[in-house]
Amino acid sequence: MTTETAVKANSSEAQRLYERGLAAARGGQKRVAAGLLTRSLQLDPHNERAWLWLSGVLEDPRQQAFCLQSVLRINPANQHAQRGLRVLEERKLLEGGAQPSPGLSQPAESLAAEPAPQHHPESWWVSWRRRRRDISRARLLLWLFPLVAVGLAIALNRTIALAVEPAAPTPVVTEAPAAAASAPPATPTIEPILEAEPLSVVEGLTISYLGAVEPMRAGLREATTDYRSVTSQPGGSVGYVAATQRLRATVQAAHDDMGRLRPPSTLQQAHDDYRRGLELEIEGLDAILEFYGGYNVANANRAAQRFQEARAYIDRASASFSARAQQIAQLSSVSPNTAR
């Protein structure tokens, strides 16, 4: 059971690092992308696309070849990896053979899982002392519960309200060209490919994207208002936990919906920032739920830190959404017959 939990945690962290590395690669930050993708592959060496993206941000051809060979170990039919290796071989850049990048000396094959440690039964007096200690802690919590619960509930209520509540709704142009059909995520190659789309297509994608994002943000504002209404009233931790779980479900749904959208190139960074902000909010809400489970002040501090980090990402994304919406509104107000 412990091994399965660790595997799930590693997979989740690996996916988070992969998404951040992907955003850095698309933003031209190759060194940052290489570091994030390397850390992701250390946790999950079977991520085929992570190996492919890493090959596109490394400078050493031998390290590129190692990444492409790792892709083919996972999927021998991957045409991008096959074509990349052919390009490197034709250019005679593989003298000395492939070389793993720093931190990735292991091949792509799965590593054997370590056997779970065996737990030996404890003696009766150890169990008795543990029960005595637990009883003492429970008595202490009963004395401190009213003061701690009320004080931290008020503080966390204010922190969550500032972190989760999105900015004012972004104006979206109602008259817009039809949105372009959603496309699969781009696949990197050895040589960068410049994407040049007509202005009308970019405007259509932008309007469609902002129109899909705004209902999510409105739902987050409504969920935050409900949460503040519940947690601002005197009550027990049961009501606070239920309100926190409802808010977390809303934030998680918004994060998942954002992941299914295709942002235009002009809003890719804002899209990634907003999703990252939602991820940090989810981590903060999880920390609050852990706090209500044991009233450990460290969880409350961790929640406050996550909300502060989330606020920075969401504010930056909201500013980009607003600025882009105003630009589209100005362009749409110009008539085709206007003198230029």
N, C-alpha and C positions, 0 to 999 in steps of 0.2 A: 504494500500500500504506500509506504514511504517512497519507494523507488518510482512508482507511477506518478505520484505528486511532483517529485523532482523533475521527471521528464516533461510533464505538462508545463511546469514553470519555466524550464529551459526553452521549450518550444515557443511559449508566449514571448519571452524576452528576445529570442532569436528573430521572431517575426517583427517585433518592434524595432530592433536594430536594423533589420533589412529595409523596412519602410523609411527609416531616417536616412540610411545610406543611399537609397534610391532617390530621395529628394535632393540630397547633396550632389549626387552625380548629375541629375538633371539641371541643377543650378550651377554646374561648372566647377564645384569644389571637389576636385578629384582626390586630394590628400585626405580630406575629411571623409569622403565617401569610402575610400580604401580602408580607413581605420574602422568605420562602422560595419562595413560588409565583412571584414576579417573577423571582428568580434561575433557577428551573427553566425558565420560559418563555423567558428569554434564551438558554438552551442548546437548548431544543426548543420552538419556537413553534407546533408542530403538535399539542400535547397539548390536546385538546378539553376534557377534564375539568379540567385545570389552569386554563384560562381561565374555566370556569364557576365553580369554587371561588373564584378570585380576585375575580370579580364579587360574590360573597357576603360577602367580608370587607372590601371597600373602602367608604368612607363617601361619597365624591363620586358623585352619580348620573351625571355625565358620564363619569367613569372606569368606572363599572359598565356603562354603555352601550357604551363602547369594547370592553370585554372580551366582552360579549355579541355584538357585531358580529363580533369575531374568531372566536367560536364558530361563527357562521353562515358565515363564510368557509370554515371547515373542513368543517362539516356544515350545509348550508342547511336540513335537515329537523329540526334539534334543537328540540324543542317547548319545552324549558325556557328556552332563549335567546329564542325568539319570544315566549313569555308574559312573560318579564322585561322585554323592550323595550316590550311593550304596556302593562305596569303603569307604567313610567317615563313613557311618553308620555301616558297617561291622567291621571297626576298632574302633568303639565306641569313635569317636572323636567329637561328637556333643552334649556333655553334656551341657545343658542350652539352646540349640537351636541355630539357625543361628544368626549371629550378623553382621550388616552392617559395612563395612570398613569406616574409617574416610572420611567425605565429601560426603558419599553416603547414607544418611538416607532415601531418598525418594525411593519408590518402582519403578518397571519398567513401571508401567502403565503410560499412557500419562497424562500430567498435563494440566489443562484447561488453555487456552490462555487468557491473560488479555485483557479486552476490550480496543479498541483503544481510546485514549483520544479525546474528542470532542473539536473542534476548534471553538472558537467564533469569529465572524466577528470583525475586528478592526475598530476603529473610523477613520473618514476621515483625521483628523490631524496627527494621527500616520502614516498612509500610506503616507501622503504628506511628512513628515519628513524623512521617509525611502527612498522615491524616491530622495529627495534632497541629502541625504547622498550617495546614489548609484551614482548619477550624479557626485558628487565631487570625489568619488573614481575613476570613469571612466576617468575623466579629468586628475587625477594624473597618472593613468596608461598610458594614451596616451603620457604624457611627459616622463615617465620612460621606456616605452616599448623598444625603440631602444637599449638603453644601457643594460638593464636587459636581454633582449632576446638574444642579441649577446654574452654577457659575460657568461650567464648560458648555452647557447647552446654549446659553446666551452668546458666549464667545464664538462657538462654532456656527451658530445661526448667522451671525454677522459675517463671518469669514466665507461661508458657503454662498451667501447672498451676493457678496462682492465678486466671488470667483465664477459662479455658475451663470449668473444673470447676464445674458448677452447684451450688446449695445443696442441702440435704437434700430428699428427695422430699416434695412437698406432699400431705398426706392428702386423699383424695377420698372423698366419701360414696358407698357402694355402692348404696344404695337411693335411687333418684331418679326423678322423672317423666321421661317420654320427652322427648328433646331436640327443640327446635323445628327445623324444616327450615331449611337454610341459605338465606339470602336474598342477592340482589345488593347491592352497596354502595350506600349512600344517595346520592341525588343532591341537591345543594344548590339552594336557590332564593334569590330576593332577600330574602324574609322568613324568619327562622328558624322551624323546625317543631319543636315539643316532642314527643318520643317518650315515650309513657306506656304501659308494658307491665305486665300483671298480675304480681304478685309470684311466683306459681307459674311463670310463663313465664321470668322472670328467673332463678329458682333452677335451673330445668331447663337453661337455656342455660349457666349458670355451671358446673354439675356436668358437663355434656357437654364443655364447653371444657377444664376442668381435667383431665378424664379423657383427653382427646386430647393435652394438652400433656405430661403426666407421662411417657409412653413416650419422647417426644423427649428430655426432660431425662435420663432414665435412659440412653438411648443415648449422649448426650454424656458422661456420667460414665464409662461403660464405655470409650468411645474415648479419653478423657483418660488413664485408667489404663493402657491399652495403650501410648499415646504415651510416658508417663513411664517405663514398663518398658523400652521400646526405647532411648530417649535417655539413660537413666541408666547404660547399659552402655557400656564402651569400644567404639569401632567407627569406621568411616569415615563420611564425609559422605553416601555413597550410602544407607546405612541410615537416617540421620536425615532425608534428603529424602523417602524412601518413607514413613516414619512421619508426617511433616508433611503429605504429600499425602493420606494416609488420613484424618487428623484433619480436614483442610480439607473433604474430601468429606462427612464426617459433619456438620460444622457447616453447610455449604451445604445439605444435604438437610433439616436441621432448620429452617433459615431459610425454605426453599421451602414446607415443610409448614405452618409457622406462617402463611405468607401465604395459605394456602387455608382457614384457619379463620375462623369468624365469632365474635369475642369478644363477650360481653355488654357493655352500656354501662358497667357498674361496673368492668370489667377492660380497657377499651379502651386506657387510658394504659399499664397494665402490659404489655399485648400489644405496643404500639408500642415501649416501652422494651426489651423482650426482643429483638424483631427488630433494633432498632438496635444492641444489644449484640452480637448475632450478626454483623451487618454489620461492626462494628469488629474482631471476632475474625478474620473472613475477611481483612480488610485486613492485620491483623497477621501472619497465616499467609503471605499473599502476600509480605509484606516479608521473612519468614524464608527463603522459597524464593529470593527475589532475593539475599539475603545468601549463601546457599550457592552461588549461581551466580557471584558475584564477590568475596565476602568483603569487601563494603563495610560499614564499621562504621555508616554512616548508616542503612542498612537495618535493622540490629539495633536502633538507637535508635528508629527509627520503629515497629518492631514492639512494643517495650516500651511506647511511648506509647499505641499503639492498644489493647493489652491492658489497660492501666490505665483507659482511658476505658470499655472494654467492661465491666470489672468493676463500675463504678459503675452503669451501666444495668441489668446483670443482677441485681445485689444489690437494687436498688430494685424491679424487677419481681418477683423471688422473694419479697420481703417482702409485696408486694400479693397474690400468689398464696396464700401461707400464711395471711394474715389473712382473705382471702375464704373460703378453705376451712374455716377454723375457724368463721366466722359461719354458713356453710351447715350445718356439722355441728351447731351449737347449735340452729339452727332446725329441723333434721330430728329432733332428739331430743325436741322438744316435741310431746306427743300432742294430737290435736284435742279430747280431753275434758279437757285441763288447764285448771284454773280460771284465769281471767285477770282 
